[in-house]
Amino acid sequence: MKPTMIEVEVLLFARARELTGNAQLKLSLPEGATVKAAAQSLSEKYPVLADFLRCCRLALNEEFASGDELVPANSVLAVIPPVSGG
């Protein structure tokens, strides 16, 4: 039996936006997917992001997320690149 799929909105900032040419996109994930699985799926769908995602933080519904958190349907996942200040 095929897993139930959910839709997630992905927001891309700074370099992630430049690499993909998109500020946001949709990602289909199997129900019960984790943030880590979402990042893997994003890397597979957009290989140009694969290396870059290793140095980014991910936020799920406006909260920084750990890799093992579950991604609910209709969530917003944001790719937050490293920042420096001065």
C-alpha positions as CSV (number, residue, x, y, z in Angstrom):
1,M,0.0,0.0,0.0
2,K,1.3,3.4,-1.0
3,P,2.0,5.8,2.0
4,T,-0.3,8.8,2.4
5,M,1.6,11.9,1.1
6,I,1.5,15.4,2.7
7,E,2.3,18.8,1.2
8,V,4.8,21.1,2.9
9,E,5.7,24.6,1.9
10,V,9.5,25.3,1.9
11,L,10.8,28.8,2.3
12,L,14.3,29.5,0.9
13,F,16.4,32.4,2.0
14,A,19.7,34.0,0.8
15,R,22.0,31.5,-0.9
16,A,19.4,28.7,-0.9
17,R,17.1,31.0,-2.9
18,E,19.9,31.9,-5.3
19,L,20.8,28.3,-5.9
20,T,17.3,27.2,-6.7
21,G,16.0,30.4,-8.2
22,N,12.9,30.1,-5.9
23,A,11.9,31.8,-2.7
24,Q,9.4,29.1,-1.9
25,L,8.4,25.7,-3.3
26,K,6.2,22.8,-2.4
27,L,7.5,19.4,-1.2
28,S,5.6,16.2,-1.1
29,L,6.5,13.9,1.8
30,P,5.2,10.6,3.2
31,E,3.0,11.1,6.2
32,G,5.2,10.7,9.4
33,A,8.4,12.1,7.7
34,T,10.9,13.8,9.9
35,V,12.7,17.0,9.3
36,K,15.8,15.1,8.4
37,A,13.8,13.1,5.8
38,A,12.4,16.4,4.5
39,A,15.9,17.7,4.1
40,Q,17.0,14.5,2.3
41,S,14.0,14.8,0.0
42,L,14.8,18.4,-0.7
43,S,18.4,17.5,-1.6
44,E,17.2,14.8,-4.0
45,K,14.7,17.0,-5.7
46,Y,17.2,19.9,-5.9
47,P,20.7,18.4,-6.0
48,V,22.2,21.9,-6.1
49,L,21.1,22.3,-2.4
50,A,22.6,19.0,-1.2
51,D,26.0,20.3,0.0
52,F,24.6,23.7,1.1
53,L,21.9,22.1,3.4
54,R,24.6,20.6,5.6
55,C,25.5,24.0,7.0
56,C,21.9,25.3,7.3
57,R,19.4,25.2,10.1
58,L,15.8,24.2,9.4
59,A,12.8,25.7,11.0
60,L,9.4,24.0,11.2
61,N,6.5,26.4,11.6
62,E,8.7,29.2,12.7
63,E,10.6,27.2,15.3
64,F,14.1,25.8,14.9
65,A,13.7,22.1,14.5
66,S,15.8,19.0,15.2
67,G,16.2,16.3,12.6
68,D,13.9,13.8,14.4
69,E,10.9,16.1,14.7
70,L,7.9,14.9,12.7
71,V,6.6,17.2,9.9
72,P,2.8,17.6,10.0
73,A,0.8,18.2,6.9
74,N,0.5,21.8,5.7
75,S,3.6,22.8,7.6
76,V,6.1,25.5,6.6
77,L,9.7,24.4,6.5
78,A,12.3,27.2,6.3
79,V,15.9,26.7,5.2
80,I,18.0,29.1,7.3
81,P,21.5,29.7,5.9
82,P,24.4,30.5,8.3
83,V,24.6,34.2,9.1
84,S,27.5,36.4,10.3
85,G,27.3,39.7,11.9
86,G,29.6,42.5,12.7
